[in-house]
């Protein structure tokens, strides 16, 4: 495990949040705009693509007690046991398991995230049909239920003002994974350092893992990486239902240059040689 970057102090994070909130107030119609079903911006309109990329480490490192303390200092909304269990589940998945038909692969991703496969309920009420199925909803976030009702008050660029996910989180979360809840939160903003995505800002939670498509071979391979960007698993799924090529390209683009793209970049570099 890596130790967290000492450059992301709590005071710096407060400044980032304050700045994001300020600029949100300048955006015309943000508060009154009707969100789409996913509460995220449509494909191709993410302002995160233009956000800066910077280096830095993730949370974690040292012995378990100190790592837990560091995570909670930075992201007090994290459900630690649930996060570790979600990472363990993801790391247990073999490349063979993740290189089968997309429908079976996605079912394993939901299991690893601690989410139920729910498609017969309304969006916002626990429906997980979009999870890992587009460019953006690829963060397996495990948060304390005390923060699951947190709303986006302008901290996260490109996300619907409000973005109320709490009721759906409670319905969709698998209790067997541990205390707290899970959701497939939006990844946009994750290329910044520290991350400025829904997990880290709205829920003040580290992510358990993130799905990133590899920019080589037609974006056919994905990697699962933890909050520090370390690889947990990889696969090359097949069959109908795969996110479109455009979605896979955009997934990488919103993370390009940041910590979460490093494992994907390593695969691309190796494949290009």
VMD Tcl script that draws the C-alpha trace (Angstrom):
set ca {
  {0.00 0.00 0.00}
  {1.01 3.57 -0.58}
  {1.00 6.31 1.97}
  {-1.30 9.23 1.26}
  {0.02 12.35 -0.35}
  {0.81 14.95 2.27}
  {0.01 17.68 -0.24}
  {-3.78 17.25 0.10}
  {-4.29 18.92 3.49}
  {-7.77 19.43 4.98}
  {-7.40 23.20 4.54}
  {-6.59 22.76 0.83}
  {-9.62 20.51 0.43}
  {-11.83 23.13 2.07}
  {-10.54 25.72 -0.37}
  {-11.28 23.41 -3.31}
  {-14.81 22.78 -2.11}
  {-15.41 26.47 -1.50}
  {-14.11 27.35 -4.96}
  {-16.29 24.70 -6.59}
  {-19.33 25.99 -4.73}
  {-18.56 29.57 -5.78}
  {-18.27 28.72 -9.45}
  {-21.46 26.67 -9.24}
  {-23.31 29.81 -8.20}
  {-22.08 31.51 -11.38}
  {-23.43 28.77 -13.66}
  {-26.81 29.95 -15.00}
  {-29.72 27.68 -14.23}
  {-27.67 25.09 -12.32}
  {-30.04 24.89 -9.38}
  {-33.18 24.82 -11.50}
  {-31.92 22.59 -14.29}
  {-33.70 19.25 -14.52}
  {-31.18 16.41 -14.07}
  {-31.12 13.49 -16.43}
  {-32.04 10.04 -15.13}
  {-28.46 9.37 -14.03}
  {-27.99 12.79 -12.34}
  {-24.82 13.20 -14.42}
  {-24.08 15.18 -17.54}
  {-24.76 13.45 -20.89}
  {-21.91 11.85 -22.79}
  {-19.58 14.39 -24.35}
  {-20.65 17.30 -22.14}
  {-18.59 16.53 -19.04}
  {-16.65 19.55 -17.90}
  {-14.23 17.14 -16.22}
  {-12.54 16.47 -19.55}
  {-11.07 19.95 -19.35}
  {-10.04 19.65 -15.70}
  {-6.40 19.57 -14.74}
  {-4.42 16.36 -14.30}
  {-1.91 16.07 -11.51}
  {0.15 13.47 -9.70}
  {-0.28 12.26 -6.16}
  {-1.02 9.24 -4.05}
  {-4.21 7.79 -2.66}
  {-5.32 7.07 0.85}
  {-3.97 4.12 2.77}
  {-0.58 2.83 3.78}
  {1.26 1.71 6.88}
  {-0.36 -0.70 9.31}
  {-4.12 -1.24 9.27}
  {-4.83 1.05 12.23}
  {-2.85 4.00 10.88}
  {-4.21 3.49 7.36}
  {-7.76 3.52 8.69}
  {-7.06 6.67 10.66}
  {-5.58 8.38 7.60}
  {-8.58 7.44 5.44}
  {-11.07 8.76 7.98}
  {-9.08 11.94 8.50}
  {-9.33 12.70 4.78}
  {-12.70 11.08 4.02}
  {-14.77 10.61 7.19}
  {-17.76 9.33 5.24}
  {-15.97 6.10 4.27}
  {-17.43 2.79 5.49}
  {-14.03 1.20 6.14}
  {-14.98 -2.45 6.61}
  {-17.32 -2.34 3.65}
  {-14.60 -0.69 1.53}
  {-12.01 -3.34 2.40}
  {-14.50 -6.13 1.69}
  {-15.38 -4.59 -1.67}
  {-11.69 -4.40 -2.59}
  {-11.17 -7.99 -1.51}
  {-14.08 -9.10 -3.66}
  {-12.75 -7.19 -6.67}
  {-9.23 -8.57 -6.20}
  {-10.63 -12.12 -6.02}
  {-12.01 -11.89 -9.56}
  {-9.82 -13.63 -12.14}
  {-9.13 -12.43 -15.65}
  {-11.00 -15.46 -16.94}
  {-14.11 -14.52 -14.94}
  {-13.92 -10.95 -16.21}
  {-13.41 -11.97 -19.84}
  {-16.78 -13.60 -20.41}
  {-20.12 -12.30 -21.62}
  {-20.66 -8.73 -20.44}
  {-23.91 -9.54 -18.65}
  {-22.16 -12.09 -16.42}
  {-19.15 -9.81 -15.95}
  {-21.35 -6.91 -14.89}
  {-23.13 -9.16 -12.40}
  {-19.74 -9.89 -10.82}
  {-18.94 -6.17 -10.71}
  {-22.20 -5.48 -8.89}
  {-21.38 -8.27 -6.42}
  {-17.90 -6.87 -5.85}
  {-19.36 -3.41 -5.21}
  {-21.94 -4.73 -2.77}
  {-24.86 -3.79 -5.01}
  {-28.01 -5.69 -5.88}
  {-28.90 -6.17 -9.54}
  {-32.12 -4.16 -9.63}
  {-33.72 -3.13 -12.91}
  {-37.40 -3.34 -12.01}
  {-37.47 -0.20 -9.87}
  {-37.44 3.45 -10.89}
  {-34.19 5.40 -11.33}
  {-33.34 7.00 -8.00}
  {-35.19 4.29 -6.10}
  {-32.41 1.71 -6.21}
  {-32.20 0.91 -9.91}
  {-28.67 -0.30 -10.71}
  {-29.15 -0.98 -14.42}
  {-26.80 1.90 -15.30}
  {-23.98 0.81 -12.98}
  {-20.75 0.14 -14.91}
  {-22.78 0.38 -18.11}
  {-21.62 3.84 -19.22}
  {-18.56 6.08 -19.10}
  {-19.32 7.67 -15.77}
  {-21.04 5.41 -13.23}
  {-17.94 3.33 -12.57}
  {-16.91 4.16 -8.98}
  {-17.71 1.48 -6.41}
  {-18.23 3.81 -3.47}
  {-18.82 2.44 0.02}
  {-20.06 5.14 2.35}
  {-21.41 5.39 5.85}
  {-25.19 5.55 5.89}
  {-24.84 8.74 7.92}
  {-23.65 10.49 4.74}
  {-25.71 8.57 2.17}
  {-28.30 11.36 2.13}
  {-25.67 14.03 1.40}
  {-26.51 16.11 -1.65}
  {-24.37 17.89 -4.20}
  {-24.55 21.57 -3.32}
  {-22.29 22.60 -6.16}
  {-19.10 20.88 -5.01}
  {-18.96 18.45 -7.94}
  {-18.75 20.00 -11.41}
  {-21.09 18.48 -13.98}
  {-23.34 16.72 -11.47}
  {-26.98 17.65 -10.97}
  {-27.53 20.11 -8.14}
  {-28.95 17.99 -5.33}
  {-28.11 14.54 -6.76}
  {-30.11 12.89 -3.97}
  {-29.08 9.25 -3.94}
  {-29.71 8.21 -0.33}
  {-33.01 6.31 -0.70}
  {-31.69 4.31 -3.66}
  {-28.45 3.50 -1.85}
  {-30.34 1.98 1.06}
  {-32.47 -0.17 -1.25}
  {-29.65 -1.35 -3.54}
  {-26.92 -2.07 -0.99}
  {-26.13 -5.69 -0.13}
  {-25.88 -5.88 3.68}
  {-23.61 -8.93 3.49}
  {-20.69 -6.71 2.45}
  {-20.59 -4.93 5.81}
  {-21.94 -1.82 7.55}
  {-22.81 1.16 5.39}
  {-24.03 1.44 1.82}
  {-22.75 1.17 -1.75}
  {-23.37 3.06 -4.95}
  {-21.88 3.34 -8.44}
  {-21.07 7.02 -8.24}
  {-19.92 9.26 -11.08}
  {-16.20 9.26 -11.88}
  {-15.96 12.67 -13.53}
  {-13.62 14.87 -11.56}
  {-11.45 11.88 -10.66}
  {-8.49 13.00 -12.75}
  {-7.88 15.94 -10.41}
  {-5.65 15.67 -7.37}
  {-7.12 15.31 -4.86}
  {-10.13 13.75 -6.64}
  {-13.10 16.06 -7.16}
  {-15.74 13.44 -7.89}
  {-19.01 12.51 -6.21}
  {-17.47 9.98 -3.81}
  {-14.76 12.24 -2.45}
  {-16.71 15.53 -2.35}
  {-20.42 14.77 -2.00}
  {-20.06 11.73 0.25}
  {-16.60 12.55 1.64}
  {-15.71 8.91 1.04}
  {-12.79 7.08 -0.50}
  {-13.76 4.70 -3.27}
  {-13.39 0.94 -2.94}
  {-12.48 0.65 -6.63}
  {-13.01 2.17 -10.05}
  {-13.46 0.64 -13.52}
  {-11.23 2.16 -16.22}
  {-11.14 1.11 -19.88}
  {-7.67 0.69 -21.41}
  {-6.79 2.99 -24.36}
  {-5.45 0.22 -26.60}
  {-6.92 -2.53 -28.79}
  {-10.26 -0.82 -29.27}
  {-10.75 -0.20 -25.54}
  {-11.58 -3.89 -25.16}
  {-9.88 -4.34 -21.76}
  {-10.74 -2.74 -18.45}
  {-8.92 -2.58 -15.14}
  {-10.28 -2.24 -11.62}
  {-8.14 0.03 -9.45}
  {-8.34 1.05 -5.80}
  {-8.39 4.56 -4.40}
  {-4.62 4.88 -4.80}
  {-4.81 3.72 -8.42}
  {-3.34 0.27 -7.76}
  {-4.69 -2.50 -9.95}
  {-6.99 -5.08 -8.39}
  {-8.25 -7.00 -11.43}
  {-8.59 -6.89 -15.21}
  {-10.63 -8.48 -17.97}
  {-11.65 -8.39 -21.64}
  {-15.42 -8.91 -21.71}
  {-17.33 -9.86 -24.83}
  {-20.83 -10.17 -26.19}
  {-23.78 -7.83 -26.61}
  {-24.55 -5.11 -24.12}
  {-21.01 -3.81 -23.73}
  {-20.82 -0.06 -23.21}
  {-20.35 1.50 -26.64}
  {-16.89 2.36 -27.91}
  {-17.69 6.04 -27.41}
  {-18.61 5.42 -23.76}
  {-15.40 3.45 -23.17}
  {-13.30 6.15 -24.81}
  {-14.91 8.86 -22.71}
  {-14.43 6.80 -19.55}
  {-10.68 6.87 -20.09}
  {-10.69 10.49 -21.22}
  {-12.26 11.83 -18.00}
  {-9.53 10.06 -16.00}
  {-6.56 10.51 -18.34}
  {-3.49 11.93 -16.64}
  {-4.63 11.16 -13.10}
  {-3.86 8.42 -10.60}
  {-6.74 6.21 -11.71}
  {-5.51 5.98 -15.31}
  {-2.01 4.73 -14.51}
  {-2.80 1.01 -14.61}
  {-4.69 1.44 -17.90}
  {-1.76 3.44 -19.30}
  {0.64 0.64 -18.32}
  {-1.42 -1.91 -20.26}
  {-1.59 0.43 -23.25}
  {2.18 1.01 -23.19}
  {2.88 -2.71 -22.97}
  {0.49 -3.47 -25.82}
  {2.04 -0.81 -28.03}
  {5.53 -2.27 -27.71}
}
mol new
graphics top color blue
foreach p $ca { graphics top sphere $p radius 0.5 }
foreach p [lrange $ca 0 end-1] q [lrange $ca 1 end] { graphics top cylinder $p $q radius 0.2 }
display resetview
